[in-house]
Amino acid sequence: MATSVSLLGASGSVGESTLRVLRAYPEEFRLHSCSVHSNLEKAREIQKEFSPEFLCVSSTAVDHTVLGNKIDKTQILYGESALCELVREPEVQIVVTAIVGSVGLRPTIAAITSGKRLAIANKETLVTSGPLINSLIAKHKTKVIPVDSEHNALFQLLESLNRDSVEKIILTASGGAFRDLPIEQLSSVTKAQALHHPTWKMGPKITVDSNGMINKGLEVIEAHFLFGVPYERIGVVIHPQSIAHGIVELKDGASFVYASYPDMIFPIAHSLFHPESVPKPLRSYSAQDWGKLEFREPDLGRYPGLRLAFEAGKAGGTAPCIFNAANEVAVGLFLKDEIRFVEIPNCISEALDAIAITHPTALEGYEEADRVARETVQNLKGRKAVSAC
């Protein structure tokens, strides 16, 4: 019998890649339920092709009369609270969380506490409240498989190695669209430029994050909570070709590298089939196709957001939550042409400086830190000198 999958964030880039995998393996998986934010056209397409039992539109701003409450046998639900309803459905076996942002936190917790297997692509969940999430994972003995290409690569490597032999884990990064741009020109980067990525096709928020390597900073924090590795033993290297996705350095000086074509179908398929192997190749790609592979250290002067992520992670408590919330608001301001690209990390820095770090034991404490950080950055734009952030 096919495994039932609930896909949160079906209209995004990871969601679309997940649907590609489901198409490739119709006998192994069926789409039980899914969500979109506000893309009703995409919702119709998914419903027509996959006929899920439930489809959720999480945005409160859409016209409910467009889709109604039912299409054929598919029940249509509305609002963010319905996301938790989807993952709690008894028939659901695997939950893929591909929602961008902290909105994915509560449905992820619902999946964990409901005993579902979790394929997690929503990095903000672990970034914002890692200690709480890890305690819930341990309590409910939830199986969590990371979907992000770098974390999935490290997961596969670490699973096959003696953890006592591991010295360091390294996440690779393309360096984004501005990796070779003179630093003095970063202040004039346009929105159109920041929405282009040299390797990956992603949504606007993640693309902006990636071009400033703030996304990699979020991934560093996520890796810390996923693998229990201290920040001093987590590294980042720029690898423009995006062929190597994760590197594990051993204490004896050797390294293991996970390499594949840069396509999200590989980590998604692994996360769905685990612990079994993917039965047939999704895409042919051999080592002779790699060409020249380059690796270099990131310049933290070019990528201050990456430096701030390490600092927030080491500070612990609500600092990563503040980092994430401040970044989400700052990127939103940039996409509305209210601040410049280089001002995004400045906003994050000011929020981290202005807000006291706490160590909550309940979700509400992290949500309060998230709220305060968002208000802080929103209030910055009212200042006379926005560029100072």
N, C-alpha and C positions, 0 to 999 in steps of 0.2 A: 504493500500500500504506500502511496506517495506521502512524503512528509509534508505536513501543513506549515506554511510560512506566513507570518504577518510582517509586512514591509511598511515601515514608517518612513515617509519621505520618498514616495515612489516617483515623484516628478522631478527630483533633483538628479545630479549626475551619478551619484552612487546608486540611487534608486533605479535609474535607467539601466545601469550596468547589471544590477541585480535581476532585473526583468530579462536581460539578455541571457543570463545564466539559467533562469527558469525556463526560457524557451528552448535552450539547448538540452535540458534534462526533464522533459515533461513527465516521464515515468517515475522519476525520483522525487519530484517536488510539485506541489500545487500551491497557488496563491490563495490562501484562505481569506486574507484581509489586507488592506493597504490604506495609506493616507496620502493626501496631497494637501498643500497649504491653501492655495487659491486657484490653481490652474485647472479650471473646470473642463477645458478641452482635453487635457491629458487624462483627467479622471474618466471622461467618456471613452477614450481610446482604451484605457486599461480595463475598464468594465466590459467593453465589447470583446476584447481579446481573451481575458482571463476569467471572467465571470466570478469574481470573488464573492464570498458570502456577505462581507461588509466592506464598505468604502467610506472613509472619513474625510471630510473637508474641514481642516482645523481652523481656518480663518473665520472670524466673526463678521467680516466685512462683505462676504459674498451673498448673492441673492439666492436664497434657498429654493425659490421656485424654478430655477434653471434645471436642477437635477431632481428636485422633489425628494421624497423619502424612500423611493424604491425604483430601481431599474431592473426589469425582469425579476431575477431571484436575488439581486444584490440589494441589501439594506443600506441606505445612505444615512450617515451620522454627521453631526456638525459640532464644531467647537473642540478646544484642546482637551477638555475632560474626556471626550470620546476616545482619544488616543489610548488612555488607560483601559477603557472598556475593551478595545480591540485585543490588546495583548493578554488580557485576563480570560479570554474565551477558552473554554476547556479543550477545544480541538487543536488550538495552536501549539506547535511543538518548538518551532524556532522563531525568534523575533529578530528582525534586522532593523536596527535603529540607524536610519540614514538621515534623520532630521538635523538641520544645521542650527546650532545655538543652544542656549540653556533651556529652551522650551522642551528639549528632549529629556530633561532630567526626570520629571515625574513618570512618564511612561516607561523609562528605563528601569526605574525603581519598581514599578508595577510588574514588569517582566521578571525582575530578579525575585521578588517576593512571591510570584505565582509559580515559581519553579520551572520557568521556560529556559531553554537554551538560548543564549544571547550572542548574536553576531553584532558587535558594537562598532559603528562607524561614527557615532556622535561623541567626538572627543571631549566636548564641553562637559559631559556628565562627570567624567573622572577628574577633569581639571577643576571644576567648581566645587566639588564635594567628595574628593577622593577617599578620605578616611572613612566617611559615612558609607559610601558605596562599597568599599572593600569589606567593611564589617557586615554589611547585608549579604554580600556574595558569600562570605564565610559562613554566616548563620544559615543561609538557605541552600548552601552547597551548590550554587549555580555554576554551570559551565559557561565561561565567557571566552569567546574567540574574537580577537581584534580583526577588523576589516581593513583599516587603513593599511596601505601597501607596506609601509615601513614597519609598523607594529606586527603585522601578519608575518612578514619576513623574519623578524626577530623571534616571534613566537615559534615558528617552525624550526629555527636554528636552535633556540634554547631547549626546545622539547627533545631534541636529539643529542644534546650535550650534557655532560656532568656539570651541574651548576657550580660545583666547587672549583672547577677548572677555569671559570669565566673571570676575566679581569675587567672587561669593559664592553659595553654595547654602544654601537654607533648608528645613528640615523642619518641617512643620506638626504640631500636636498638639491634640487636643481639650481637653486640660487635665484630663481625667478627671472623676470624680464629685464631687471636692472642690474644683474650681477656684474656686468662689464661697463656700465654707465659711469662716467666720472662722478664722484660723490657730489661735487658742487652743482651738478645738473639735476640732482634728485629733487631739489626744491621747486623745480618747474615741471615735474611729472604731471601729466594730465590724467583725467579719469579714464579716457579711452586707452591710454597706454597702460594704466594700472589694471585694466580689465582684460589684458592679453597675457596669456601664460605660454612659455615656449614648449611645454611638454603636455600638460594635462588640460582637459576640457572640464571646467568646473563652474559652479555658480559664482555670482559677482563677489559675495562676501569672502569666500574661500580664496578666490583668485587674488583679491587685494591682500589678504593675509599672507598668501604664499609669496607674493612679489616683495613683501617686506620681511619675509621669513618669520613673521609672528606666528604663522601657522606651524612652523617647525618648533617654535617655542612652546606652543600648546602641546605639540606631540612629545616634546621632552618631558613635560609634566605628566602627560598621559602614560608615557613609558615608565616613569618612576612608580606610578601606582599599579600599572599592569604587572610589572615584573619584579617589583620590590627592590630595585637597584638604586643606590644613593646617587644623587646628582653628580657627585664627583667622579662617578664611573659611567656617566652617560656623555657621549660625544656627538658632535654634528660635523659632517663634512659636506662640502659642495661637490656635487657629481653631476655635471651638466647633461650627461647622456641619459640619466634616470634608468639605467639598466640594473645596477646594484641597488637594492632597496634596504638592506640591513646588513650590518657587519658585527660579528662577535669576535673580540680579541681575547685570546686565552693567556693564562699566566705563563705558559711556556714560550710565548712570543708568536705563536701561529694565529691565523685568523680564518674564520669561516665567513663566506660571503653568499648571500642569497641574491640571485640574479634572475630577471625575467623581463620580457617585453613590458613596457610601461602601459599596462591596461588593467583596469580594476576588476575585470572578470576573473583574473587569477586568484587574488586574495578572497574575493567573494565566494568563488567556487570552493576554495579550501575551507572557508568558514562554514559553509553549508554541509559539506561532506564529512568534515572531521568527526571522528578519528579515522574514517575510511579515506582511501586515496581517491582523487578525482579519476573516474574510469576512462575518460578519453580526452585527448588534447583539445583545448578550446581554440588554440591558435598555434601554428607551427613557427618556432623561432629558435635558431641554433646559435651556438657560441660564435661561429664564424660570421654571424650577422652583426655582432656587437660593434666591431670596429674599434677605434681607440677609446679607451676609458680613462677619464681624468678625475682626480680627487684633489681637493685643496681645502685648507682651513677657511672658515667664514671670517670676514672682516667685521668685527662687532661695531666698528665705527660706521660702517655702511648699514648694518642691521641692528640698531639699538633695541628693537623689540625682542630680539633673541636674547640679548643680555638681560633685559628686564624679566623675561620669562624664567631664566635660571635664578635670578635674584628672588623672584616671587616664590618659586618652587622651594628654594632653600629656606625662605622665611616661614613657609608652612601656614597652617591655619587657614584663614580666609584670604590670604594674599593671592593665591592662584585664582580664586573666585573673583576678587577685585580686578585682577589683571584681565580676566576674560570679559567681564561685564563692561569694563572701561573700553576695551578694544571693540566690542560689538557696537557700542554707541559711537565711538570715534570713527569707525569704518562707515557707519550709517551717515554721519555728518559729512565725511569725505564724498560719499556717493551722491549726496545732495549738494555738493559744491560749496559746503559751508566751512570746510577747513582744507588745508593742503595735505598731500600724501605724507610729507615728512612730519606733519604735526600729529599724526596718529600715535606714535610712541610717546610723544610729549604729553599727550592727554593721559595715557596709561601711567606714566611716571608720576604725574601730579596726583592722580587718584590714589596711587599706592602711598604717596607721601602724606596725603590728607586724611586717610581713613585708618583708624586703629584696627590692627589685626587681632582677631579673636580665634578661639578654638572651640567651635560649637560641637555639641553632641547630638543635635537633632537637625533635621532638614531646614527648619524655620530659621535657624541661625545663619545658614549659608544663603538662604533666600533674602534675608535682611541685608547681608553684605552686598549681595548682587544689586538690590534696590538702591542702596546708598551710593554705590559706585556709579550706577547709571545716572542718578540725579546729579552727582558731582560733575561728571563730564558734560551732561546737558547744560549745567549752569556755567560751565567754562565759556561756552560760545557767547554768553551775554557780556563777557568782559570786553573792555575797550580794545585790548590787544589779543585777538584770537590766536595769532600765530605763536604766542607764548605758551598757550594751553597750560 
